[in-house]
Amino acid sequence: MSGALHIERLVKEYRPGAPVLKSIDLAVEGTGLTSIIGPSGTGKSTLIRCINRLVAPTSGRILLDLPGERVDMAQLQGQALRRARRHIGMVFQEYNLVERLTVMENVLTGRLGYLSAWRAWRRKFDPEDVERAHELLGTVGLAAFAGQRADALSGGQRQRVGIARALMQQPAVLLADEPTSSLDPKTSVEIIQLLREQGVQRGIPVMVNIHDVDLARRYSDRIVGMTGGHVVYDGPPDRLTDEHLHTIYGGTAWLE
Amino acid sequence: MKPFPKPFGWSAGHKLALAAMLAYCAWSLAGMDVSAERLASGWEQGAKFIGRMFPPELGKMDELWQGIKETLQIAVLATALGLLLSLPVGLLAAANLSPAPLRMAGRTLIAACRALHPVISAILFVKAVGFGPLAGILALVVATVGFVGKLFADAIEEISPKPIEAMRATGASFANVVLFGVLPQVASRFVGFSTYQLDSNLRNSTMVGIVGAGGIGGALFAAFLRYEYSFVFTILATVIAIIVVGEIVVNAVRKALDV
């Protein structure tokens, strides 16, 4: 099924001999929100970024099912890599919008993978894409903000633009690298709900890195706990015990 | 107990550097035959020279207009062409976008363009393409690439990498990343540099004529040689007026564009 992700023996070393990811095996398919939890520096971000190759893995396979084909993201280069990336939406902690462009223009950049340089130069997007961008802005609750510059928005609004941009790709899988870490608690909940909702509606898997364990428990269909570059818990949120959390994060005082 | 060093104190190195600098200035001054008498007679000469400028010559408007027209053309054409070339050169020379060998090539080109004063490169271009405005245009294009190319490259190196990362993640090609991720981040600064360079080229284009590279400078130099100080005055007054008007216009443009 499209969007299914099979990660096999994934290793990433930034420095030789000091792996951050130590042979990760993980399969994510179907629909639903998978939350990856774990202490800072344990490789959650690296894992997410290996999938769309913002980080190049050292070894292992990242098999992604795309419409009509199965690709190994770990092996792709050049144009083949860019073609595969078009099907992977990504949401960032700090939104990563172009501040000086409008909300609408930022959302449309989700289509840049499909645009020739000549058309990009003339800012000539397909009329259907522009229409869909308007619909998406409605979906994320920013219909009235299309013409505003991105730097005029609040954090929560910017993250909604980031999500709309990712959805604009019509992705087969949606990744989010700590999408709530810069947001207040109420907005965090809204953003996670939006990510989950959109994943279900589109029938695609959503993978989220998250620091807030309670938030992860409340809204995830599945939780993956990582520590020291290994997966140490993989299961539904209601089976995640304090003991697991102790294994993942260490210490106990914060659990009481 | 060791005493604390005196706050804001001068180190021995600082004092030595200052003494060396003062000694060099004194030595240079002594070797250049600068004396009080020469300064005094200079004032007198200057006053005489200014006296001969009046009344200003107003009968050579044709020659003046020809020179001014050419000067403006040189400035505008050189700025336009120079900016057009500066953009790719700046991209090439930016460390965050360009691989090391290309970056070296870009930075070297920029350094070469900056090395020579426009008047010196104008002399070279007069030798190459002959007298006239073409030589002036080429000289100022080189100056523009040297100056604006460097500013462009530095500005590109300072952009936020975050939107770039997001666009690469959508599968965008390098060209599209530049068009949507890089240029919007630097556009306003580019406009700022460009207006500044137009201003600067206006000044320089009045000068390249002195070495035969077209524009009002040629007429100015000829008037000097013919001792027509009254015409010199007219030319200088016109040049100053143009520079001032140019600056006002450029400032208005910058304000209107909010850069």
Interface residues (C-beta under 8 A of the other chain):
Chain A: N52 L54 R82 R83 A84 R85 R86 H87 I88 M90 F92 E94 Y95 N96 L97 V98 E99 R100 L101 E105 T109 G110 R111 L112 G113 L115 A117 A120 W121 G162 R165 Q169
Chain B: S160 K162 P163 E165 A166 M167 R168 A169 T170 G171 A172 S173 A175 N176 V177 L179 F180 G181 P184 Q185 A187 S188
